[in-house]
Amino acid sequence: MFLFHQIYKQFVYLTLMKKLTLGNETIHISKNCFWDIERRFKEKPAEKSVIEKIVEKTSLDFGMISIANNSSDVYGKSYFLKFCKNILGLQAEPNIGVLYARGFYEKEQWIYYETVFKKRKVDGWINKNDGVYDVLIIHSDNKGALRPVVQKSIVIIPQGSVSSIQGHEGENLIVIPGRGAIPFNRMKLERVNFDFNNLLEKIERYP
């Protein structure tokens, strides 16, 4: 009985996606991505350290935007969050939900690995969290450049790879429900000095 219980606990550990929260940021991270980040630390890290590492990497991978409310970096320091706050008409700082998982294109659908064994549709994650968080960030490769339906939250959607290690300078989209989508990358953000309001004139129809 004890052995069965231990095996069951290990199975559950392998098949549950991790949900980490720090301040206004909530990270939904697949187990394999979580382990990849853990391996970069010399010792087993605290969850706070893992979240900070994910926030930092997300900032790098999406053109140096900053998604941390208390960010002290010089790249887009809180500009993106101020932009979202103004667009949504919020009084408080926006709540952010990040999907951090390996994504791929399968049968004309955008899929991500939720766990070692389980695949899910990105559309399903967006539908589940649309309106739960003010801002959604999809850190998952979108090789098919698909455009999921969004109704309530501002969403950052990649239009290809999202890895800065690969020198990603491709287009991403800031989707504003009811208004359209703003294409952006690091070069465009630097050109307007990270003032997202200057990108509004480039807004296009979505989807």
Phi, psi and omega in degrees: 000317179298317180297317178300318180298319180293319179296319179297316179300318179294320179297314179299319179300321182283338189248011176248128175289142181274144177235115184242135181233135175217112182062234182270001184254130175237123183255124171259104189240135178291156183297318182294323176292322178298315180295322178301318180289319178303321183295342181281347178266146179289327178237165179299120187278157171287155181302325179302319180293322178295315179299314180299322178294319179293316178300317179297315182291322177298319176301313180296315187288336179250052170071027178070026171288160176243128179250009180262126181297329182258026185296138177247007181283165184268351183270107175059033185307107177058001181299317182296317181292324176296320178299312180297319181299317180291317181298319183274351180067039182272149173271318180268173177291144182292144172275139186239132173244127181244128169265117183239096185203160178285126183247155176205170184253122184218121178052048178061027177230149178269115187241150172225155175276112177285318178222185179300328187252345193242133176253146179224160174274135176299323178304321181295319178295318179296313180301321182291326187251357178296115183095340174288319175247151178290324183230132175246138176234122183260098179265076184204127184307136181234069186296337178273000182050043181282157184234091181295157177286134178230136185240331188233314186271151166288135184228135170265122182237121176288153176245038181164220178285153177240021183262118177291338179298328180273010180069038185298119173229022182286177182283143169236166179235136166260109183268123178248108184306133178082352182240320181139203183227142178253116175285138180207159167208182185299319182298317180294322180293319179295325181297327180256015178056040177061021175270098185296335178299330179289346179270350183298331179293344179264010184297141182232168180296146178216137357278000000 
